């Protein structure tokens, strides 16, 4: 017993060190909040100022219901305890990632013997996507820690105090759902598993704990939605619902390519999105279909195995939601699902090996080791080239435009931009976002809609930036400036780091 505990402790220590080192190697510890991270930071500031859960970067300061409050509350507590330092947030994210990796490894141990579970734990710790997101100013690290802790507790052997365990499970899953609402799928999978096992006391306690945490957010979101004060996740889904028939095939093809990328290297994305010869693109498509098929076969196979059924419920349930959801965030939504995808890959490879008569070579132990080996090359490359990627992600032109608005702009008033949270954090100016669909090739915010926003909010400046990420939707502000040049006057421009950012003063509202 003592030897087993010692081996378990050593395994956990090695996995924790690997997870921390991998996340730290790709971290930009001084990186400011960007995109959604800026939105989270604005909400945290609102909480710290005692304004409630409001978008204080907006001229109307409306109540907010788009992002659930878990991560903004986490940021506010960090800021209260350690001060408003970006580095503190990144280090806290790394700590969450280490904890999430250990929780997932403990879950692996409920399904596999020590060699396979250890290899899977290391494969997760070293995974390039898991490690890259693991230090980010985003909600994934906290969500992964809470969600996989709840899964591990639910999968562990029943004990004498099942009601207490249920409260812990429900609290972890409830907090995860308040961090990212996709946690509802995680909770549903766990509750189905407890129902199938007849763990009624645990199920009831967990359900009650989750309801206590999550129902108030549902009520809040409904109130905000009825007021029309801001976007809600349900509103986004219903708004896109009319195009569900077109959405599902597109999303299915997208995730077929991203599943193998998430487990090994972004080969399919690089070849199919950023350019490649027809032969390479064809090979990448074949690889993506074959690799995804292996993972999906493995996930479906777990549904027949009580020890591993939870992995299939989580993986297939979450993928079903992602395929129906109209946004992809460039594959970011897939990152917290990687532990379940690893289980699917182990099961799929094991079955493929038996079909090929290679059972001794491709059992679960060797399949897990193969996944670890497949993860290492690109993870090492990502760590070695992290400085180059971080430098490329800098936004000197955007920052220069915000500096101009802060120090040299003459007029007082809000800004119209695609990145209101960032503008507010850098300039303290209220800012308004132009409505976009976030889908490549879409047409967004016609000039009349831009003109209406200018009139309604008294916009005095337009910040027009070039695409800041791959395959971004063309800026509606670019179109407005091009079609109605008499309404604006360029007062600042900067072309730095391969990006062009301009500031226009509104001289004659429509």
Secondary structure, 3 states (H helix, E strand, C coil): CHHHHHHHHHHHHHHHHHHHHHHHHCCCCCCCCCCHHHHHHHHHHHHHCCCCCECCCCCCCCECECCCCHHHHHHHHHHHHHCCCHHHHHHHHHHHHHHHHHHHHHHHHCCCCHHHHHHHHHHHHHCHHHHHHCCCCCCHHHHHHHHHHHHHHHHCCCCCCHHHHHHHHHHHHHHHHCCCCCHHHHHHHHHHHHHHCCCHHHHHHHHHHHHHHHHHHHHHHHHHHHHCCCCEHHHHHHHHHHHHHHHHHHHHHHHHHHHHHHHCCCHHHHHHHCCCCHHHHHHHHHHHHHHHHHHHHHHHHHCCCCCCHHHHHHHHHHHHHHHHCCCCHHHHHHHHHHHHHHHHHHHHHHHHHHHCCCCCCCCHHHHHHHHHHHHHHHHHHHHHCHHHHHHHCCCHHHHHHHHHHHHCCCCCCCEEECCHHHHHHHHCCCEEECCCCCCCCCCCCCHHHHHHHHHHHCCCEEEEECCCCCCCCCCHHHHHHHHCHHHEEEEEEEEECCEEEEEEEECCCC
